[in-house]
Amino acid sequence: MIIEDKLLEIAAYTLPALITGGVAFVMMQKFYNSEESKRKFELLRENQKQALPIRLQAYERIVLLLERINPTHLLLRVAPIGKSKDDYATLLTHQIQTEFEHNLSQQIYLTAETWHIILKAKNSTIQMIRKQALREEVADADKMREAIMLELTEVEAPSAIAISFIKEELKRVF
């Protein structure tokens, strides 16, 4: 009986202590998780503050790329070296590819959808140039320039479409 009384007395003291300890542990765990969430949120907010100027700069560089590969600007900037339309098409394609490669690293700051639109604009511009170079009625480089400029009066340049997309995305994102 004495042993049972002692065990009952020990249980009477131990049980409330265990319950109090358990409640304290749960409360401390919740407090710790809350503080961890606050720290993560503040860190994320600080990172976004620092990343925003870099992302905007990337968008600016991409718009510059798109302006430089816009056929209208490209044809004015890059004159034909000779009369060959094929050589001129190769020169223009090389210029576009060089501009593109110079800005490849910007894709890490852009959305996947935006990068896809930029790739389409680049490829469509190259396709437009090659299509005109393959036409038999286009005799030389100067005629090819005229044919491309004429086509651009009928359809919007792929790079202009991409720039419009970027502007709309920036309105949504920022």
Secondary structure, DSSP 8 states (H G I E B T S, - for coil): -HHHHHHHHHHHHHHHHHHHHHHHHHHHHHHHHHHHHHHHHHHHHHHHHHHHHHHHHHHHHHHHHHHHHSHHHHHHHS--SSS-HHHHHHHHHHHHHHHHHHTGGGGGGS-HHHHHHHHHHHHHHHHHHHHHHH-TT--SHHHHHHHHHHHHHHS--HHHHHHHHHHHHHHHH-
